[in-house]
Amino acid sequence: MRINVAKRASPGKAEPSNKDSRYPFVVEVSGNATVDELKAAISKQVKSLSPDRQRLTVGDKKTVIEDGDALAKYGIGDDATVYVKDLGRQIGWQTVFYIEYLGPIIFHFLVYNFQTLFYGKTFEHSEVQRRAYILIMGHFIKRELETAFVHRFSHGTMPLFNVFKNSFHYHLLSGLNLAYWIYRPATAKDSVVAAQLSNPTILALLTGVFLFAEISNLSTHITLRNLRPPGTRVRRIPYGYGFDLVSCPNYMFESLAWLAIAAMTRSIAALFFLVVSTGQMYIWAVKKHKQYKREFPDYPKSRKAIFPFVA
């Protein structure tokens, strides 16, 4: 069948804002073609527009058509019109994850070990600072290992510019800002603050909460990995540990881990990162929760998005 490919006009305009002599054009695909086949056909017509750079929409409501779906799912038939947007240069999701998590590892290592560079003097770290350093470094090293050996990505790439936006969250908030305030001289060994924070029972309890959250987070990531066969975009309803309560227990457990760090250090920077990161994960969780319910009619109605019995 023949599919018309055009650029969608900007809001309030009858024609696309950027004139391009290549558009509109027509591609031919089979009657039972998928979105992936359509993108491949468009890429052959416009060499610079690889499938990963394409965002395809149909209809007045600008419905995005998803990779892996049949065109028929969206009512796309012979002589239909599909609108394409160039998402720009792309970067692999796995590479993005490596970059995001490497930043905090570097910043925490530097601030903790090169005190003169950041504070102008040397001092001995308190037990709370040592404990926080080990746990935070362990968290981000775990994330790097999960990126290498656990995660399977439903989308291969993302716009290159987004890596800078995403890295700001990790490199500055959980990296430099968190490290600078947690390892500062005011909470070093023999300080008044360190004495207040160094109750062995409380430290042991919060360390246990952190480790529980991290192991639970890993467990949910493995569950998600096992839902998707290698090299596919298959989506299924997740069940098992954590998923009986919420759609995104991985976010729930990660929030719990950062709550333990905030309680352990009693740092405003740690509390700020907890609020920002949990808020962002809540937004992601709600989006995924709605997607699950939209995609699977039999999705468990009792599940919440991220917080059991609440939201």
JOJO-V682564 format. One record per residue. RES is the residue in one letter. D_CENTER is the distance of its C-alpha to the mean C-alpha in whole Angstrom. Layout:
BEGIN
res:RES d_center:D_CENTER
res:RES d_center:D_CENTER
END
This chain:
BEGIN
res:M d_center:37
res:R d_center:37
res:I d_center:34
res:N d_center:34
res:V d_center:31
res:A d_center:31
res:K d_center:29
res:R d_center:28
res:A d_center:30
res:S d_center:29
res:P d_center:29
res:G d_center:33
res:K d_center:34
res:A d_center:36
res:E d_center:35
res:P d_center:32
res:S d_center:32
res:N d_center:32
res:K d_center:35
res:D d_center:34
res:S d_center:37
res:R d_center:35
res:Y d_center:34
res:P d_center:35
res:F d_center:35
res:V d_center:36
res:V d_center:34
res:E d_center:36
res:V d_center:34
res:S d_center:35
res:G d_center:36
res:N d_center:33
res:A d_center:30
res:T d_center:27
res:V d_center:24
res:D d_center:23
res:E d_center:27
res:L d_center:27
res:K d_center:25
res:A d_center:27
res:A d_center:30
res:I d_center:29
res:S d_center:28
res:K d_center:31
res:Q d_center:33
res:V d_center:30
res:K d_center:30
res:S d_center:27
res:L d_center:25
res:S d_center:23
res:P d_center:21
res:D d_center:18
res:R d_center:19
res:Q d_center:20
res:R d_center:19
res:L d_center:22
res:T d_center:24
res:V d_center:27
res:G d_center:29
res:D d_center:30
res:K d_center:27
res:K d_center:24
res:T d_center:23
res:V d_center:20
res:I d_center:21
res:E d_center:19
res:D d_center:19
res:G d_center:21
res:D d_center:23
res:A d_center:27
res:L d_center:28
res:A d_center:30
res:K d_center:28
res:Y d_center:27
res:G d_center:31
res:I d_center:31
res:G d_center:35
res:D d_center:37
res:D d_center:37
res:A d_center:34
res:T d_center:32
res:V d_center:29
res:Y d_center:27
res:V d_center:25
res:K d_center:23
res:D d_center:22
res:L d_center:18
res:G d_center:20
res:R d_center:19
res:Q d_center:16
res:I d_center:14
res:G d_center:13
res:W d_center:9
res:Q d_center:11
res:T d_center:13
res:V d_center:10
res:F d_center:8
res:Y d_center:12
res:I d_center:13
res:E d_center:10
res:Y d_center:11
res:L d_center:15
res:G d_center:15
res:P d_center:16
res:I d_center:18
res:I d_center:20
res:F d_center:20
res:H d_center:21
res:F d_center:24
res:L d_center:25
res:V d_center:26
res:Y d_center:27
res:N d_center:29
res:F d_center:31
res:Q d_center:32
res:T d_center:34
res:L d_center:32
res:F d_center:30
res:Y d_center:33
res:G d_center:36
res:K d_center:37
res:T d_center:37
res:F d_center:37
res:E d_center:36
res:H d_center:33
res:S d_center:33
res:E d_center:32
res:V d_center:29
res:Q d_center:28
res:R d_center:28
res:R d_center:27
res:A d_center:24
res:Y d_center:23
res:I d_center:24
res:L d_center:21
res:I d_center:18
res:M d_center:19
res:G d_center:19
res:H d_center:15
res:F d_center:14
res:I d_center:16
res:K d_center:15
res:R d_center:12
res:E d_center:13
res:L d_center:16
res:E d_center:13
res:T d_center:11
res:A d_center:15
res:F d_center:17
res:V d_center:14
res:H d_center:11
res:R d_center:13
res:F d_center:11
res:S d_center:12
res:H d_center:12
res:G d_center:13
res:T d_center:12
res:M d_center:11
res:P d_center:14
res:L d_center:15
res:F d_center:15
res:N d_center:11
res:V d_center:11
res:F d_center:13
res:K d_center:12
res:N d_center:9
res:S d_center:11
res:F d_center:13
res:H d_center:11
res:Y d_center:11
res:H d_center:14
res:L d_center:16
res:L d_center:15
res:S d_center:15
res:G d_center:17
res:L d_center:20
res:N d_center:20
res:L d_center:20
res:A d_center:22
res:Y d_center:25
res:W d_center:25
res:I d_center:25
res:Y d_center:27
res:R d_center:30
res:P d_center:33
res:A d_center:34
res:T d_center:32
res:A d_center:34
res:K d_center:36
res:D d_center:40
res:S d_center:38
res:V d_center:39
res:V d_center:35
res:A d_center:34
res:A d_center:37
res:Q d_center:36
res:L d_center:32
res:S d_center:34
res:N d_center:35
res:P d_center:35
res:T d_center:34
res:I d_center:31
res:L d_center:30
res:A d_center:30
res:L d_center:29
res:L d_center:26
res:T d_center:25
res:G d_center:26
res:V d_center:23
res:F d_center:20
res:L d_center:21
res:F d_center:21
res:A d_center:18
res:E d_center:17
res:I d_center:19
res:S d_center:18
res:N d_center:14
res:L d_center:15
res:S d_center:17
res:T d_center:15
res:H d_center:13
res:I d_center:16
res:T d_center:17
res:L d_center:14
res:R d_center:15
res:N d_center:18
res:L d_center:18
res:R d_center:17
res:P d_center:20
res:P d_center:20
res:G d_center:20
res:T d_center:19
res:R d_center:17
res:V d_center:18
res:R d_center:17
res:R d_center:19
res:I d_center:19
res:P d_center:18
res:Y d_center:21
res:G d_center:22
res:Y d_center:21
res:G d_center:19
res:F d_center:18
res:D d_center:22
res:L d_center:21
res:V d_center:17
res:S d_center:15
res:C d_center:12
res:P d_center:14
res:N d_center:11
res:Y d_center:10
res:M d_center:14
res:F d_center:15
res:E d_center:12
res:S d_center:14
res:L d_center:17
res:A d_center:17
res:W d_center:16
res:L d_center:19
res:A d_center:21
res:I d_center:21
res:A d_center:21
res:A d_center:25
res:M d_center:26
res:T d_center:26
res:R d_center:26
res:S d_center:25
res:I d_center:24
res:A d_center:21
res:A d_center:20
res:L d_center:20
res:F d_center:19
res:F d_center:16
res:L d_center:16
res:V d_center:16
res:V d_center:14
res:S d_center:11
res:T d_center:12
res:G d_center:13
res:Q d_center:9
res:M d_center:8
res:Y d_center:12
res:I d_center:11
res:W d_center:8
res:A d_center:10
res:V d_center:13
res:K d_center:12
res:K d_center:11
res:H d_center:15
res:K d_center:17
res:Q d_center:16
res:Y d_center:17
res:K d_center:20
res:R d_center:21
res:E d_center:20
res:F d_center:22
res:P d_center:25
res:D d_center:26
res:Y d_center:23
res:P d_center:24
res:K d_center:25
res:S d_center:25
res:R d_center:21
res:K d_center:19
res:A d_center:15
res:I d_center:15
res:F d_center:18
res:P d_center:21
res:F d_center:24
res:V d_center:22
res:A d_center:19
END
